[in-house]
């Protein structure tokens, strides 16, 4: 980028950023290649966290050579920024999201926005892929068969559903429950990032490859994602199988339980031999 911008380009850039702010998008990210690091032994609680922060906020400080005249739109505060109560802050994000028409999914049969549910002060947050038919009908994530299995997984950890926070990468059901497209994830994920910043969970569990790939910007199979910690904006993130996959292949439930036991250890929860059915 040139060290100085002419007035016309500055105005165009300001208009562009203002457009995104009106849409409710305040964060801008660049994707970088992940750095190589040694894997963490799941049996060791003292192993170092694998550093992978491929999504970093693009920030332009005030008074730099490329700052916009008269206003610093890059530092525009989010509507929830000054709200101390996380419940109210999440409500503001939901209102900002509105009856979203930012991507094509609002024209492809979705009934309603599926925002998120749970404890706004949760230490543990589960992030899935996208709402399904039951979720689209009820407006709450993970309420169908996969949701019942997730409830069992949470219960086996010694927690209740209302103790954790549950959300998805995107907030509208894709037609036919297809995999979300990249542009759909990119359009919707800024609202998820705002939710995470308010909840401030101690641990995030990404459910399935789509959630893991979107959050970490790493294209890898589940076999490589699992069994290690990632640093996601200062929060520990682990990856396990999506409950819908476990319904299709119940043999992998014991592997998912191993992943959850690692999470339980990090949260200081007692480890039992019982695993979700």
C-alpha positions as CSV (number, residue, x, y, z in Angstrom):
1,X,0.0,0.0,0.0
2,X,1.4,3.5,-0.8
3,X,2.6,5.6,2.1
4,X,0.1,8.3,1.3
5,X,-3.4,8.2,-0.2
6,X,-5.0,10.9,-2.3
7,X,-8.3,12.5,-1.1
8,X,-10.4,10.6,-3.6
9,X,-9.0,7.2,-2.5
10,X,-9.4,8.1,1.2
11,X,-13.1,9.0,0.7
12,X,-13.7,5.8,-1.2
13,X,-12.0,3.8,1.5
14,X,-14.0,5.6,4.2
15,X,-17.3,4.8,2.3
16,X,-16.3,1.2,2.0
17,X,-15.6,0.8,5.7
18,X,-18.8,2.7,6.6
19,X,-20.8,0.3,4.5
20,X,-19.4,-2.7,6.4
21,X,-20.0,-1.0,9.8
22,X,-23.6,-0.5,8.8
23,X,-23.8,-4.2,8.1
24,X,-22.6,-4.9,11.6
25,X,-19.1,-6.0,10.5
26,X,-16.4,-4.2,12.5
27,X,-13.5,-6.6,12.3
28,X,-11.3,-7.3,9.3
29,X,-9.0,-10.2,9.1
30,X,-6.1,-11.4,7.1
31,X,-5.3,-15.1,6.7
32,X,-1.7,-16.3,7.1
33,X,-0.1,-19.6,6.7
34,X,0.1,-21.5,10.0
35,X,3.5,-21.8,11.6
36,X,5.0,-25.2,12.1
37,X,4.9,-26.4,15.6
38,X,5.2,-29.7,17.4
39,X,2.0,-31.5,18.3
40,X,0.9,-31.7,21.8
41,X,0.7,-35.0,23.5
42,X,-2.9,-35.4,24.7
43,X,-1.6,-37.3,27.8
44,X,0.5,-34.3,28.9
45,X,-1.2,-31.4,30.6
46,X,2.1,-29.4,30.6
47,X,2.8,-29.5,26.9
48,X,3.0,-26.1,25.2
49,X,0.0,-24.8,23.2
50,X,0.4,-25.0,19.5
51,X,0.6,-21.4,18.2
52,X,-1.8,-21.0,15.3
53,X,-3.4,-17.6,15.0
54,X,-3.9,-17.3,11.2
55,X,-6.8,-14.9,11.6
56,X,-5.6,-11.6,13.0
57,X,-7.4,-8.3,13.1
58,X,-6.2,-5.8,10.5
59,X,-5.8,-2.6,12.5
60,X,-4.8,0.9,11.3
61,X,-3.8,3.1,14.2
62,X,-4.6,6.8,14.3
63,X,-2.2,9.3,12.6
64,X,-0.6,6.7,10.3
65,X,0.2,7.6,6.7
66,X,-2.9,5.7,5.5
67,X,-5.3,6.9,8.2
68,X,-8.6,8.3,6.9
69,X,-9.2,12.0,7.2
70,X,-11.4,13.3,10.0
71,X,-12.4,9.9,11.3
72,X,-10.7,6.7,12.2
73,X,-13.1,4.1,10.9
74,X,-10.8,1.3,11.6
75,X,-11.2,2.0,15.3
76,X,-14.9,2.4,15.2
77,X,-16.3,0.9,18.4
78,X,-18.7,-1.9,18.2
79,X,-22.2,-1.2,19.7
80,X,-21.6,-3.6,22.6
81,X,-18.1,-2.3,23.4
82,X,-19.0,-0.3,26.5
83,X,-21.6,-2.8,27.9
84,X,-20.4,-4.6,31.0
85,X,-23.3,-7.1,31.2
86,X,-22.6,-9.9,28.7
87,X,-26.3,-10.8,28.5
88,X,-27.1,-7.3,27.3
89,X,-24.0,-7.2,25.1
90,X,-25.1,-10.4,23.3
91,X,-28.6,-8.9,22.9
92,X,-27.1,-5.9,21.2
93,X,-25.1,-8.2,18.8
94,X,-28.3,-10.0,18.0
95,X,-30.1,-6.8,17.3
96,X,-27.2,-5.7,15.1
97,X,-27.5,-8.9,13.2
98,X,-31.2,-8.3,12.6
99,X,-33.2,-10.3,10.1
100,X,-29.9,-10.8,8.2
101,X,-29.9,-10.6,4.4
102,X,-26.1,-10.2,4.1
103,X,-25.6,-13.5,2.1
104,X,-27.6,-15.6,-0.2
105,X,-29.0,-17.9,2.5
106,X,-31.8,-15.6,3.3
107,X,-33.2,-16.3,-0.2
108,X,-32.7,-20.1,0.0
109,X,-35.4,-21.2,2.4
110,X,-34.1,-20.4,5.9
111,X,-36.9,-19.6,8.3
112,X,-35.1,-17.7,11.0
113,X,-31.7,-16.7,12.5
114,X,-30.2,-19.2,14.9
115,X,-28.0,-16.9,17.0
116,X,-26.7,-19.0,20.0
117,X,-27.8,-20.2,23.4
118,X,-26.4,-20.7,26.8
119,X,-24.5,-19.1,29.6
120,X,-23.1,-15.7,28.6
121,X,-20.3,-16.2,31.1
122,X,-19.6,-19.8,30.1
123,X,-16.1,-21.1,30.5
124,X,-16.8,-23.7,27.7
125,X,-18.1,-22.8,24.3
126,X,-19.1,-25.3,21.6
127,X,-19.1,-24.1,18.0
128,X,-20.6,-26.2,15.2
129,X,-21.1,-25.8,11.5
130,X,-24.6,-24.5,10.7
131,X,-28.2,-25.0,11.8
132,X,-30.2,-27.9,10.5
133,X,-33.9,-28.3,10.0
134,X,-34.9,-28.6,13.6
135,X,-32.7,-25.7,14.6
136,X,-34.1,-23.6,11.8
137,X,-37.6,-24.4,13.0
138,X,-36.9,-23.7,16.7
139,X,-34.4,-20.9,16.4
140,X,-31.9,-22.6,18.7
141,X,-28.6,-24.4,17.9
142,X,-28.3,-28.2,18.4
143,X,-31.9,-29.2,19.2
144,X,-32.3,-32.1,16.8
145,X,-30.8,-35.6,17.1
146,X,-27.3,-34.2,17.0
147,X,-28.2,-31.8,19.6
148,X,-29.5,-34.5,21.9
149,X,-26.2,-36.3,21.5
150,X,-24.3,-33.1,22.3
151,X,-26.5,-32.7,25.4
152,X,-25.4,-36.2,26.4
153,X,-21.7,-35.3,25.8
154,X,-22.1,-32.2,28.0
155,X,-23.8,-34.2,30.7
156,X,-21.0,-36.9,30.6
157,X,-18.6,-34.0,31.3
158,X,-20.4,-33.2,34.5
159,X,-22.0,-30.1,33.1
160,X,-25.5,-29.0,32.0
161,X,-26.4,-27.5,28.7
162,X,-27.2,-24.2,30.4
163,X,-23.7,-24.1,31.8
164,X,-22.0,-23.8,28.4
165,X,-22.6,-21.6,25.3
166,X,-23.4,-23.1,22.0
167,X,-23.3,-21.5,18.5
168,X,-22.5,-22.2,14.9
169,X,-20.1,-20.7,12.3
170,X,-23.1,-19.5,10.3
171,X,-26.5,-18.6,11.7
172,X,-28.8,-19.7,8.8
173,X,-29.6,-23.2,7.6
174,X,-28.1,-23.9,4.2
175,X,-30.5,-25.6,1.8
176,X,-30.6,-29.3,2.2
177,X,-28.1,-29.0,5.1
178,X,-25.3,-28.6,2.6
179,X,-21.8,-27.6,3.8
180,X,-21.6,-23.8,4.1
181,X,-19.8,-22.0,1.3
182,X,-16.6,-20.0,2.1
183,X,-18.2,-16.6,1.4
184,X,-21.1,-17.5,3.7
185,X,-18.7,-18.3,6.5
186,X,-16.7,-15.2,5.9
187,X,-19.9,-13.0,5.9
188,X,-21.3,-14.5,9.1
189,X,-18.3,-15.3,11.2
190,X,-17.6,-11.7,12.3
191,X,-20.8,-11.9,14.5
192,X,-19.5,-15.2,16.0
193,X,-16.2,-13.5,16.8
194,X,-18.1,-10.7,18.6
195,X,-20.0,-13.3,20.6
196,X,-16.7,-15.0,21.6
197,X,-15.2,-11.7,22.6
198,X,-18.1,-11.0,24.9
199,X,-18.4,-14.5,26.4
200,X,-14.6,-14.9,26.9
201,X,-14.7,-18.7,27.3
202,X,-11.7,-20.4,28.8
203,X,-12.0,-23.2,26.2
204,X,-13.6,-23.5,22.8
205,X,-14.5,-26.8,21.3
206,X,-14.9,-26.8,17.5
207,X,-17.3,-29.5,16.4
208,X,-16.3,-30.9,13.1
209,X,-13.9,-30.0,10.3
210,X,-15.9,-27.0,8.9
211,X,-15.8,-25.2,12.3
212,X,-12.2,-26.1,12.8
213,X,-11.1,-25.0,9.3
214,X,-13.0,-21.7,9.5
215,X,-11.8,-20.7,13.0
216,X,-8.2,-21.8,12.4
217,X,-7.9,-21.1,8.7
218,X,-6.1,-24.5,8.4
219,X,-7.1,-27.0,5.7
220,X,-6.5,-30.3,7.3
221,X,-8.3,-33.6,8.0
222,X,-9.9,-34.3,11.4
223,X,-7.1,-36.8,12.2
224,X,-4.6,-33.8,12.2
225,X,-6.9,-31.4,14.0
226,X,-7.7,-33.7,17.0
227,X,-5.6,-34.4,20.0
228,X,-3.9,-31.0,20.4
229,X,-4.6,-27.5,21.7
230,X,-4.6,-24.4,19.5
231,X,-4.3,-20.8,20.7
232,X,-7.3,-18.9,19.3
233,X,-7.0,-15.2,20.2
234,X,-5.8,-16.1,23.7
235,X,-8.3,-18.9,24.2
236,X,-7.5,-22.6,24.1
237,X,-9.3,-24.3,21.3
238,X,-9.7,-28.1,20.8
239,X,-11.3,-30.0,17.9
240,X,-13.6,-33.0,18.0
241,X,-16.1,-34.8,15.8
242,X,-19.4,-33.2,15.1
243,X,-22.3,-35.0,16.9
244,X,-24.0,-35.5,13.5
245,X,-20.9,-37.5,12.3
246,X,-21.0,-39.5,15.5
247,X,-24.6,-40.5,14.8
248,X,-23.5,-41.8,11.4
249,X,-20.4,-43.6,12.8
250,X,-21.0,-44.4,16.5
251,X,-17.6,-46.2,16.6
252,X,-15.9,-42.8,16.9
253,X,-17.7,-41.9,20.1
254,X,-14.9,-43.3,22.2
255,X,-12.5,-41.0,20.3
256,X,-14.7,-38.0,20.8
257,X,-14.8,-38.9,24.5
258,X,-11.0,-38.8,24.6
259,X,-11.1,-35.3,23.2
260,X,-13.6,-34.2,25.8
261,X,-11.5,-35.7,28.6
262,X,-8.6,-33.4,27.5
263,X,-11.0,-30.5,27.8
264,X,-12.3,-31.6,31.2
265,X,-8.8,-31.8,32.5
266,X,-8.1,-28.2,31.3
267,X,-11.3,-27.0,33.0
268,X,-10.5,-28.9,36.2
269,X,-13.5,-31.2,35.9
270,X,-13.4,-34.7,37.4
271,X,-12.6,-37.4,34.8
272,X,-14.9,-40.4,34.9
273,X,-14.9,-43.6,32.8
274,X,-18.4,-42.9,31.6
275,X,-18.7,-41.8,28.0
276,X,-21.8,-40.4,26.2
277,X,-24.1,-42.9,24.5
